[in-house]
Each structure stands twice: as structure tokens, then as C-alpha cells.
Amino acid sequence: MRSWIVALWLLAVLTTANAAQATERRVALVVGNGAYKHLAALSNPPVDVRAMAGFLKILGFEVIEGTNLSRDAMTEKLVEFGKIVKDADLAVFYYSGRDVAVGGAGYLLPIDADIKSEMDVKLGAAIDVALTLDQTMSPAKIKLIFLDTARINPLATGNLSPADRIADTSGRFEPDTLIATADTAGHVVQDDEKGAHSPFTRALIANIASPGVEIEQAMTRVRAQVVQETSELQLPTERSYLLGSVYLAPVVAGSSGK
């Protein structure tokens, strides 16, 4: 019985995604970094990124995918993404991996990042979240950003204040932007030690494309699922600057959206 339910759900997603694709242009950049050279490796990001890329393709997105990227490779992917974002109705950026915060700004860490001090970050070993996304995603009408980060910060044992121990993604973002993170500042996200999906990514895939469910409502479901799965150890959070309702899968006949 469960297999039939899953099959019907996938059919609904495919049907509504095809309808959405016919009326709007969707693009995405999906990056997962786990094979760090100078930091402890993470098992989930490579698994998460493959699943998220495939999921977004089903939803009608043109996807640029990158796994275990160096600083130069991440830059190349971002430049490529910036080119396809032009004239996009909906752009998604998804990142799974390590991050760090310096001076209130959040940075994503490529696999070759050798972070021993704040100066290493400032001199270009990491990717500035707000600045980079502003440069690449601005042309899109609607921008959705999902950061499965907030893992152990390599500078947390240094002289940083508690507020700086997890990347702060509260930088300035344009209207019609939603940015969601795997946990609140100051906490460490829970990874699946067996190499399966992280709780946050698993919840995203399970909820954000429910037919007829608006993205902010979907994120409430994501938060509830992660809180339950992690026994309240992890609390996803988001900041929404959206000016209207956004659906990754539109309302279908007989769907209440509840």
C-alpha cells in the first residue's frame, strides 16, 4: 500500500512540475562539500547533493551540480550559475557542507579551505554567502536559498564570540528572497553517521514540493519534521523576504494544500 501512495505522490509532483516548467523558467545551483582536506570530512553532503539535484530536476529546474569542490571550482560553478540565472523566474541555491562566520558575515568552505584564523577567511579561503548570492542570483524574480550548514566551526575554539561561532546568514538580501538554514545560530546540526541524508535535507525533499503547499508553509513542516527526528536537538530557521506566495508544485484538483 505504501508503495502505491509514494507512486501516486510522485505522479502528482511530476504532473504539477511539468505544468510549472511550461509557464516559468527555473534554475538551481546545488553544491555538497564533504571531502575536506584540512578539516574533518562529512559523509552526508555528497549524498544530499545528488538527491537534491535529482529532486529539483523532477520539479522542472535546470540544475548545475557540484560535489567536493575546491575554492576555484566553487567559483567556476557560481560564475556558470550567474549566467543561467538571467531571465529566470525562480532560482534556488542549495549548499551542504561546512561554514564559518567572521565579523557577522557567513562564509561557505570549499574542500581545500585551510582555516586557522579569521585572516584566512577574509583573504579568500572561503565564499562570502551574502555577497556571492547577491552577485549571482539578483536577476531572478524569486530566490530560494537552503543552507545545510551550521556544523562544527573550525574557529569555534579561537577568540570568536558565541554569536560568531555559526555562520550568520542575516546579510542584506533583496525582496522576493527566502533563506533557510539547517539550525539556529550557536548550534551544531545532526548528521547521519551512516552516510544517509541529513535531517534537514531529508525534510526539504519530503515537504517543499507537496502539491498546493506554499513554500513558507512547507518550511514550517520541514522545521517540525527535523525537530521530531532530532529529538529537539536541531531547529531549522528561515528569513523570508518574499512578497507573494511561492509554490514549487502548484495546486492540483482535489488538493487542499493542508
Buried (B, 14 or more C-beta within 10 A) or exposed (E): EEEEEEEEEEEBBBBBBEBBBEEEBBBBBBBBBBBBEEBEBBBBBBBBBBBBBEBBBBBBBBBBBBBBBBBEBBBEBBEBBBEBBEEBEBBBBBBBBBBBBBEEBBBBBBBBBEBEEBEBBBEEBBBBBBBBBBEBBBEBEBBBBBBBBBBBBBBBEEEBEEEBBBBBBBBEBEEBBBBBBBBEBEBBBBBBEEEBBBBBBBBBBBBBBBBBBBBBBBBBBBBEBBBEBBEEBBBBBBEBEBEEEBBBBBBBEEBEBE
